[in-house]
Amino acid sequence: MTSIPITETQSLPADWRDLLALTKPRVMSLVVFTGLCGLLAAPVAVHPVLGFTAVLCIALGAGAAGALNQWYEADLDGKMKRTANRPLPAGRMSRQTALHFGVGLGAFSVILMDIAANHLAAAVLAVSILFYVLVYTVWLKRRTAQNIVIGGAAGAFPPLIGWAAATGDVTALPVLLFAIIFLWTPPHFWALSLFVRSDYANAGVPMLPVVAGVESTRRHILLYTVPMIAAAVAPWALGLTGWIYGAVSIALNAAFLVLAFAVLVNKATEPKSMRPEKRLFAFSILYLFGLFAALVADRWMI
Amino acid sequence: MPKPEDELIRRRQRERSRLLAILLGAFVVLMFAITIAKMGINR
């Protein structure tokens, strides 16, 4: 992908690799995984074709939300090292192409979900896309340090959608799965924002470390870890899952708590000395994969 | 002689057309499979 000045790109058709990059494939992998786990944890057998289509729709919906996020935030992305090489800020694609691609992909994913699964799954998918784009991206992200707390709900929808696609309803377990990701998002993103603080500050994004400082963010990480642990252990404590999930959940949550404490006691203010923060960020991804994998193992092995 | 920009435009158009054809083919196969699956469930 050659970088071309923005004036020339207006007449160039976008490269398909850049259209793919708009969908944030790396973020999508976690969304697809949690959506698939929601579908597989449901107490009904789903036809493989319909299950595959439902997960495909979740992936396409997440891709659409990512594309619309990049369409709206092109100016912001251009100010941050981490995102400056994305197709829009790098000038490899026009904003109109990104908008058309995002809206088209989002509408397609919702319609296909309605055809393959049911109205409820399609409705929740539509709400999740709109929530991410309108509530998080447009409304909260540039206005409040609580952006990630409320916006975290957008990423918490996939297991709920997977479950709804399989069963046609929503019960206590998928709501708890929603709560786990919702409460996991703030410690996950705050750990990241601690060591890329200057990037957010330069772009004018009011992330917690920029607005409230490093020490306050470290306290907030631990503060949100406690309810996250409660939500993560609840499916087992309430008898909604078996011992496999219970054992894995307790082990993963204990490790998360230890790493959150390590972040709390770290006094470093320079990113290069923020090893506990980097460790917590990396582990938090593994944590979510492990927890949801245990949920599926529990459902299929017991 | 065609300009380098023209060649780039043609190449991208060809790539996107090819990809669109593959995706449309996959969509037709998927819709067929969904229909068969739904018929099996409703039977």
Contacts between the chains, C-beta under 8 A, distances in Angstrom:
chain1	res1	chain2	res2	distance
A	8	B	5	7.0
A	11	B	9	7.6
A	12	B	5	7.6
A	12	B	8	6.8
A	12	B	9	6.1
A	12	B	12	6.8
A	13	B	9	6.4
A	13	B	12	4.6
A	13	B	13	5.7
A	13	B	16	6.2
A	14	B	12	7.5
A	15	B	12	5.9
A	15	B	15	7.5
A	16	B	12	7.9
A	16	B	15	5.9
A	16	B	16	5.5
A	16	B	19	5.2
A	47	B	37	4.6
A	47	B	40	7.2
A	47	B	41	6.3
A	49	B	30	8.0
A	49	B	33	4.6
A	49	B	34	6.1
A	49	B	36	7.5
A	49	B	37	4.2
A	50	B	34	6.8
A	50	B	37	5.4
A	50	B	38	7.6
A	50	B	41	8.0
A	53	B	30	6.5
A	53	B	34	6.0
A	56	B	30	7.9
A	115	B	34	6.6
A	116	B	34	5.2
